[in-house]
Amino acid sequence: MSTLLLVAGVLVSMFVAYNIGGSTTGPAFGPAVGADAISKPVAAGLMGVFFFIGAWTLGRNVVTKLGTELVVDTGVFTLESSIAVLFFIGVALLVGNVFGVPASTSMTAVGAIAGLGLAGRVLDLAVMGQIVIWWVVSPIIGFWVSLIIGRYFYARLNGMVAMERSTGPLFDIDRSGLVPIPRVHRTTNRRELGGTFTVVAIGCLMAFSSGTSNIANAVAPLVGSGELAMNPAIAFGGLAVTVGAFTIARRTLETMGSDITELPLTAAIVVASVSSTLVVFLSALGIPASFVIIATMSIVGLGWGRATRPMTAPEIVAGDGGAPVTVNALAADKEGETLPPIGEEDIEDIPSPGALFNPVTTARVVLMQNVVPAIATVGSYLTFRYVPIFGF
């Protein structure tokens, strides 16, 4: 019976990891896919590789912390209760993936474990409070940092990197030899190539960060029960994440890469940089990072900042866009020297908010990112509190 329960626990754990692959691939590589820098299969492959590296190196520390510190008495992590917790995590994440919304795996997992802790009266409220505070603060930081960049610095950044995709592919594959060799396509310029590598590298960093924190969401209850060793748990979880990235992640890649906002490559790099930096910072503090919400709010912040660029005095006086003159241009040392307007290079090209992010899709994303963890928390609490077999 114990062996059958362990097999069931491993399968449920892999089911959770499968849904993690579906929900976290979008935030990590959605900007790169939305900017047409890489294809969805390439994004899925990179997600699997770098997630596993993060899980195998730093992820084991987070597994230990989440399985021992969130509850005062780890005795509640019986094999049966661990399977139930993982089940609620997986079902809640599946709901988000079905709706094409990348739900926060950290919020969902912590919510399910918190439901267990509340039912058993062993939840550490101090640890829970610390985690929740950072969950509230980090998306706000991501939104405002991205908004400021979009409003005041985007045009200058875009002028420096000029990373608009060319019409042709990035690479041609030379198949004349035994080993296919990629070669830069004739239409690919250096800035485009450099920008592509940058946004993909940041996506890989986010996938690595996801592995360091999210592997715990799939295997921590099972490892905490003492029924499964750390290394095989991470191996099973990494495999399932890769399968999820190749299958159900396609909808979340579309949501994060194109449905919320149409991202040029420069904007994709800004969103990925802000999100990954905050995720790494939170991981260093030992906080299970909700990088799904951070990435979403970064996209919204950047779009809002670009669409609400403040008008300069000459534009207001002219009433029709005016000359491209800013305060910095008026203070230029050289006569006639000007700098790009705040937020965009051409006044006439300033987009409307609706052209930068879809309010309906954004509202759906924000709603589901709160509903999914709530499903896991309430379902976990009611089950452990009122189902007799758990004895709480």
C-alpha positions in Angstrom: 0.0 0.0 0.0 2.8 2.4 0.9 4.5 1.7 -2.5 1.3 2.4 -4.4 0.9 5.7 -2.5 4.5 6.6 -3.3 3.9 5.9 -7.0 0.7 8.0 -6.8 2.6 10.8 -5.1 5.3 10.8 -7.8 2.7 10.9 -10.5 0.8 13.8 -8.8 4.1 15.6 -8.3 4.9 15.3 -12.0 1.4 16.5 -12.8 2.1 19.7 -10.8 5.5 20.1 -12.5 3.8 19.6 -15.9 1.5 22.5 -15.2 4.4 24.6 -13.9 6.1 24.1 -17.3 2.9 25.3 -18.9 2.4 28.4 -16.6 6.0 29.6 -16.3 7.3 29.3 -19.8 5.1 32.2 -20.9 6.5 34.8 -18.5 10.1 33.7 -19.2 10.0 33.5 -23.0 6.8 35.2 -23.9 8.5 38.5 -24.7 11.1 36.7 -26.9 8.4 34.8 -28.7 6.2 37.8 -29.0 9.1 39.8 -30.5 9.6 36.9 -33.0 13.1 36.3 -31.7 12.7 32.6 -31.2 10.0 30.0 -31.9 7.8 28.3 -29.4 9.6 24.9 -29.6 12.9 26.6 -29.1 11.5 28.5 -26.1 10.2 25.2 -24.7 13.6 23.5 -25.0 15.4 26.3 -23.4 12.9 26.4 -20.6 13.4 22.7 -19.8 17.2 22.9 -19.8 17.6 26.0 -17.7 14.8 25.1 -15.3 16.5 21.8 -14.5 19.9 23.6 -14.0 18.3 26.0 -11.5 16.4 23.2 -9.7 19.5 21.0 -9.5 21.8 23.7 -8.1 19.9 26.1 -5.9 16.4 24.6 -6.0 17.2 22.0 -3.4 17.6 24.7 -0.8 14.2 26.1 -1.5 12.7 22.6 -1.4 14.1 22.2 2.1 12.9 25.7 3.2 9.3 25.4 1.9 9.0 21.9 3.3 10.1 22.8 6.8 9.7 26.5 7.6 6.2 27.4 6.4 4.6 25.0 8.9 5.7 24.7 12.6 5.3 20.9 12.7 6.5 19.1 9.6 4.7 16.0 10.8 1.6 17.2 8.9 3.5 16.2 5.7 2.4 12.6 5.7 2.4 10.8 2.4 -1.4 11.1 2.1 -1.5 14.8 3.0 1.5 15.5 0.6 -0.4 13.9 -2.3 -3.5 15.9 -1.4 -1.5 19.2 -1.3 0.1 18.4 -4.7 -3.2 17.5 -6.1 -4.7 20.9 -5.2 -1.7 22.7 -6.6 -1.9 20.8 -9.9 -5.7 21.3 -10.4 -5.4 25.0 -9.6 -2.6 25.5 -12.1 -4.5 23.4 -14.7 -7.4 25.8 -14.4 -5.1 28.7 -15.2 -3.5 26.9 -18.2 -7.0 26.0 -19.6 -7.9 29.7 -19.6 -4.5 30.5 -21.2 -3.4 32.5 -18.1 0.0 31.8 -16.5 -0.9 31.4 -12.8 1.6 32.0 -10.1 3.0 28.6 -9.1 4.5 30.0 -5.9 1.3 31.6 -4.7 -0.6 28.4 -5.6 1.8 26.1 -3.8 2.1 28.3 -0.8 -1.6 28.6 -0.7 -2.2 24.9 -0.7 0.5 24.3 2.0 -1.0 27.2 4.0 -4.4 25.5 3.8 -2.9 22.4 5.3 -1.1 24.4 8.0 -4.4 26.2 8.9 -6.3 23.0 9.1 -3.6 21.5 11.4 -3.1 24.7 13.3 0.6 24.6 12.6 1.0 27.5 10.1 3.9 29.9 10.8 2.1 33.2 10.5 5.4 35.2 10.6 6.9 33.4 7.7 3.6 33.6 5.8 3.3 37.3 6.4 6.9 37.9 5.1 6.1 36.0 1.9 2.8 37.8 1.3 4.3 41.3 1.9 6.9 40.6 -0.9 4.2 39.3 -3.2 2.4 42.6 -2.9 5.4 44.9 -3.1 7.3 43.2 -6.0 4.7 43.6 -8.7 4.3 47.3 -7.7 8.0 47.8 -8.0 8.0 46.0 -11.4 5.1 48.2 -12.6 6.6 51.5 -11.6 10.1 50.7 -12.8 8.7 49.7 -16.2 6.4 52.7 -16.4 9.3 55.1 -15.7 11.4 53.4 -18.3 8.6 53.5 -20.9 7.7 57.1 -20.2 11.2 58.7 -19.9 13.9 56.4 -21.3 12.3 54.1 -23.9 13.1 56.3 -27.0 16.7 56.7 -26.0 17.1 53.0 -25.4 15.4 52.2 -28.7 17.8 54.6 -30.4 20.8 53.0 -28.9 19.8 49.4 -29.7 17.5 49.8 -32.7 16.3 46.2 -32.5 13.5 45.9 -35.0 13.3 42.4 -36.6 14.3 42.1 -40.2 12.1 40.4 -42.8 14.3 37.3 -43.1 15.3 34.7 -40.5 18.1 35.3 -38.1 20.1 32.2 -39.2 20.4 29.9 -42.2 21.2 26.3 -41.5 24.1 24.9 -43.6 23.3 21.2 -44.0 26.0 20.4 -46.5 28.2 18.7 -43.9 27.5 15.9 -41.5 26.6 18.4 -38.7 24.2 21.2 -39.5 25.8 24.6 -38.9 23.8 27.8 -38.3 25.0 30.9 -40.2 23.9 34.5 -39.8 21.3 35.3 -42.5 22.2 38.0 -45.0 19.5 40.4 -43.8 20.4 40.1 -40.1 22.2 43.1 -38.7 24.5 43.2 -35.7 22.1 45.1 -33.4 19.3 42.7 -34.2 21.5 39.8 -33.5 22.7 41.3 -30.3 19.3 42.2 -29.1 17.9 38.7 -29.9 20.7 37.1 -27.9 20.0 39.5 -25.0 16.3 38.9 -24.7 16.8 35.1 -25.1 19.5 35.2 -22.5 17.3 37.0 -20.0 14.6 34.4 -20.7 17.1 31.7 -19.9 17.9 33.6 -16.6 14.2 33.7 -15.8 13.9 29.9 -16.5 16.9 29.3 -14.2 15.3 31.4 -11.5 12.0 29.6 -12.0 13.9 26.3 -11.4 15.5 27.6 -8.2 12.1 28.4 -6.7 9.3 26.6 -8.5 10.7 23.1 -8.3 9.9 23.3 -4.6 6.2 23.8 -5.5 6.1 20.4 -7.2 8.2 18.3 -4.9 8.6 20.0 -1.5 5.6 18.2 0.2 6.7 14.8 -1.0 10.4 15.3 -0.1 9.3 16.8 3.3 7.4 13.6 4.0 10.6 11.7 3.8 9.2 9.2 1.2 11.2 10.5 -1.8 14.9 11.5 -2.0 15.9 15.0 -3.3 17.7 14.0 -6.4 15.1 11.7 -8.0 12.4 14.2 -7.1 14.2 17.0 -8.9 14.8 14.7 -11.9 11.1 13.7 -12.2 10.1 17.4 -11.7 12.4 18.7 -14.4 11.3 16.1 -16.9 7.6 16.9 -16.4 8.3 20.7 -16.6 9.9 20.1 -20.0 6.9 18.2 -21.3 4.6 20.9 -20.1 6.7 23.6 -21.8 6.4 21.7 -25.1 2.6 21.2 -24.8 0.3 23.4 -22.8 2.7 26.4 -22.6 1.7 27.5 -26.1 -1.3 29.4 -24.9 0.5 31.2 -22.1 3.3 32.1 -24.6 0.7 33.8 -26.8 -0.9 35.6 -23.8 2.3 36.9 -22.4 3.9 37.6 -25.8 1.1 39.1 -27.9 -2.3 39.2 -26.4 -1.5 41.6 -23.6 0.7 43.8 -25.7 2.5 43.9 -29.0 6.2 43.9 -28.0 9.0 45.1 -30.2 12.3 43.6 -29.3 13.5 46.6 -27.3 10.3 46.5 -25.1 10.7 42.7 -24.7 14.2 43.2 -23.3 13.0 45.9 -20.9 10.2 43.7 -19.5 12.4 40.6 -19.2 15.2 42.6 -17.5 13.0 44.2 -14.9 11.2 40.9 -14.2 14.3 38.7 -14.0 16.1 41.2 -11.8 13.3 41.2 -9.3 13.0 37.4 -9.3 16.7 37.0 -8.7 16.5 39.5 -5.8 13.6 37.7 -4.2 15.3 34.3 -4.7 18.4 35.6 -2.9 16.1 36.5 0.1 14.7 33.0 0.1 11.2 34.2 -1.0 9.2 32.0 -3.4 9.1 34.4 -6.2 5.8 35.2 -8.0 7.4 36.1 -11.2 4.3 35.6 -13.3 2.6 38.6 -11.7 5.8 40.6 -11.8 6.2 40.0 -15.5 2.5 40.8 -16.2 2.7 44.1 -14.3 6.0 45.0 -16.0 4.3 44.6 -19.4 1.4 46.7 -18.3 3.7 49.3 -16.7 5.8 49.7 -19.8 2.8 50.0 -22.1 1.1 52.5 -19.8 4.3 54.6 -19.6 4.8 54.7 -23.3 1.1 55.6 -23.9 1.1 58.4 -21.3 4.3 60.2 -22.2 4.1 63.8 -20.9 3.7 66.6 -23.4 6.4 69.2 -23.7 5.6 73.0 -23.9 6.2 73.3 -27.7 3.8 70.4 -28.3 1.1 72.0 -26.2 1.5 75.4 -27.9 1.6 73.9 -31.4 -1.4 71.7 -30.7 -0.5 69.3 -33.5 2.5 67.5 -32.2 4.9 70.4 -32.4 8.6 70.2 -33.0 10.5 67.4 -31.4 11.9 69.7 -28.7 12.4 68.7 -25.0 13.9 70.4 -22.0 17.1 68.5 -22.5 17.2 69.7 -26.1 16.8 73.3 -25.0 19.8 72.9 -22.7 22.0 71.3 -25.3 25.5 72.7 -25.6 25.6 72.7 -29.4 23.4 74.9 -31.3 20.6 73.0 -33.0 21.4 69.8 -31.1 18.2 67.9 -30.0 17.3 64.8 -28.2 14.4 62.4 -28.9 11.1 63.4 -27.3 10.2 61.7 -24.0 8.9 58.2 -24.6 9.0 58.0 -28.4 11.2 59.3 -31.2 8.3 60.8 -33.2 5.4 62.6 -31.6 3.0 61.3 -34.3 3.9 57.7 -33.5 2.9 57.8 -29.8 0.6 54.8 -29.4 -2.7 54.8 -27.5 -2.9 52.7 -24.3 -5.1 50.2 -26.1 -2.5 49.6 -28.8 0.1 48.7 -26.2 -1.8 46.4 -23.9 -5.2 44.9 -24.1 -7.2 46.0 -21.0 -9.7 43.0 -21.3 -6.9 40.4 -21.5 -5.0 42.2 -18.7 -8.0 42.1 -16.4 -8.5 38.4 -17.2 -4.9 37.7 -16.3 -5.0 39.6 -13.0 -8.3 38.0 -12.0 -7.1 34.5 -12.7 -3.8 35.0 -10.9 -5.8 35.7 -7.8 -8.5 33.0 -8.4 -6.1 30.2 -9.0 -4.2 30.4 -5.6 -7.5 30.9 -3.9 -8.8 27.7 -5.3 -5.8 25.8 -4.0 -5.9 27.5 -0.5 -9.7 27.0 0.1 -9.7 23.5 -1.4 -6.8 22.4 0.7 -8.2 23.9 3.9 -11.6 22.4 3.5 -10.2 19.0 2.7 -7.8 18.7 5.6 -10.3 20.3 8.0 -13.4 18.2 7.3 -12.3 15.0 5.5 -12.0 12.4 8.3 -9.1 10.4 6.8 -6.6 13.2 7.5 -7.4 13.4 11.2 -7.1 17.2 11.5 
